[in-house]
Amino acid sequence: MWWCFSHLYWLLLVAGLILTRPPKIWAQTQAPVVFQEDFSQGFTQWQLDKGHWEWWEIIDEQARGYVQWQGRQTYLVPQDSLWDEQWQALEFEFDFRPEKGHDRNITWGYQDPGTWYNLQFIPGQFYLVRKQNKNLLWAASGNYNLVNGQTYHFKIAVQGPAIKLWINEQLIKEFTDPSYDVNSAGKFALRVATGAVVPVDVYWDNLVIRNLTKPTAEPVQLDVPLFSQVDPAWAAQEYNQARNWSQQPTIKRWGCALSSLAMIMRFYGLNWLPDGTELTPATLNIWLKEQPDGYVGEGLLNWLAAMRLASQISEQYSTVEQLLPKLEYSQLKIELSTELPGQFLPVIAQLDLGQPVILQIPGHFLVADGYPADQQDLFIKDPAFVNYQLFSEHQTELLSTRIFTPSQTDLSYLLMVYPVGLQVELKNALGELVSNTQLMDDHLQDMIDQSGESSPQYLQQFLAQPAAGAYVIELSQPNLGPFNLEIYAYDQQGELSYWQEQGWVGQQPLQFGLTYQTNGSSELTPLVDFNFFRQVLTELLFQQQLSKYYAWHQLDRLTGYAQQAELAAQQRYLQLLAFWLGWYQQHLTKAALAYLQYLLSLLAD
């Protein structure tokens, strides 16, 4: 019996080592040190970029930053002569001790006081943001509590858009910055910043910066399976509901994104759907069609539904011997002005982490699974052109990437889907535009038969890992007409809240209030009142979609009475307004009548 328990112990130990082994990053064992500081010689390697030297001192060969006034910030950065601006991939390792205060900041990619990455810790939480010229480009968050008076060992690896954070040798979170560009490199900075809570008192020591760039060129090739959309096993199956817009609504013609996603999921060991069927483009297509969020718009694959599916598969099939990953989704637009091979750098960074990347070219999706030694091209698995081995064979530009990062953490997202022409803005509770959203156009073109057909063009607006709280979704369009808006809210576990709003809107912005929850169901409420109804009436009069002044006067007068009435009486005014709309319908355009009737339905609800 002891022999069985002994062998079981060693098997579990080996399995645990395999499961806890961090993903392969070349730089962890071989990266050369390019900057090192233990502060035994004071600040001789540093220069002040903002603030005052009086806020800095050396205590026990540690760098101390101390600010006692509200709303102040100061930065120390390495001397220019000690820093190479070409460094793109770096690892920062250091000891950090907060002593007093509410805000604790770790900064890199620093170019000036308004352009940097900053990791800010407040009690119980942290926020990672990127700013450029003081404009917020991207933000993410997580949970971790830094206790004042304790020393923490940090390690942060930055490789293109991929960012990894370790604290005390524990991997805390992996990020993918969708705003990344090749010009985002900059220095590491010692930063002290205060808000309303003062003072802030922090210490740094034992800083080591390593260059993660490979010193010698080596090819990379990941073991990604190939799924072809023209495979007879599923080529004739209908893709989503493509019959609504295509003469040949098959996976063969439209299944490039679907097949690319199946390759990625199988690469990560997600081989079986929750019902026990093998995951292929055919079965994945069926699963997506059965979901409220599997396909969005008219024929666009919803990458966030794949994130939710991966979470379900991981929870159902993970074992002690094999912990299957959840997949955290992100996307990255490629600057078309970037010269080759510069536009491949974000892709190469992900491949160096052992993560294949879905590539978007005009009208088509495929998978990058490696690169040659000179890094001038990408190895690909193309679901439509299975004989293509290199990206360059397409002779077209790279538009964007879709990245699925193995994760067990935060799967929260907001997604809004709407036709081209509708203007949609996401604002916070203060009415400020949420600037770190990503706008993507995933419409497909017929690459197989070259028929000229394409899927309807819808825009997708993403917000990764939104903070809980109140948001306002505001929509308008240049000409009064119908609209269709799909809203998908995923919490941290990837659970879905979903709405489809259909109605009429013009230049007068129509608003919906979204109460977003990071755990549990979110809520959506139309922000329509009688005052808004009066504003629309006046807009329609000026646009001559309400042609008679006396009709406008009667409707406006009734709406004014309703605005001042008690709630019970407002229902009677709604009935009167519906009656008079019917009475004056000959003075209203068809679009104006439909819009006002739509608003009355919102007011009645």
NORNORKA-V184958 format. One record per run of one state. SS is the DSSP state (H for helix, E for strand, - for the rest). FROM is the first residue (numbers start at 1). LEN is the number of residues. If there is no record, write none. Layout:
SS	FROM	LEN
SS	FROM	LEN
This chain:
-	1	1
H	2	19
-	21	6
H	27	4
-	31	1
E	32	6
-	38	8
E	46	5
-	51	2
H	53	3
E	56	4
-	60	2
E	62	6
-	68	5
E	73	6
-	79	1
H	80	3
-	83	6
E	89	12
-	101	3
E	104	9
-	113	2
E	115	8
-	123	2
E	125	8
-	133	2
E	135	9
-	144	7
E	151	9
-	160	2
E	162	6
-	168	2
E	170	7
-	177	10
E	187	7
-	194	6
E	200	12
-	212	8
E	220	2
-	222	16
E	238	1
-	239	3
H	242	3
-	245	5
E	250	1
H	251	4
-	255	1
H	256	12
-	268	4
E	272	1
-	273	5
E	278	1
-	279	2
H	281	10
-	291	4
E	295	2
-	297	3
E	300	2
-	302	1
H	303	15
-	318	8
E	326	8
-	334	8
H	342	11
-	353	4
E	357	5
-	362	2
E	364	8
-	372	7
E	379	3
-	382	8
E	390	1
H	391	4
-	395	5
E	400	8
-	408	5
E	413	7
-	420	3
E	423	6
-	429	4
E	433	1
-	434	4
E	438	4
-	442	3
E	445	1
-	446	8
E	454	1
-	455	3
E	458	7
-	465	4
E	469	8
-	477	4
E	481	10
-	491	5
E	496	10
-	506	4
E	510	7
-	517	6
E	523	4
-	527	3
H	530	13
-	543	3
E	546	1
-	547	2
H	549	16
-	565	2
H	567	17
-	584	1
H	585	3
E	588	1
-	589	1
H	590	15
-	605	1
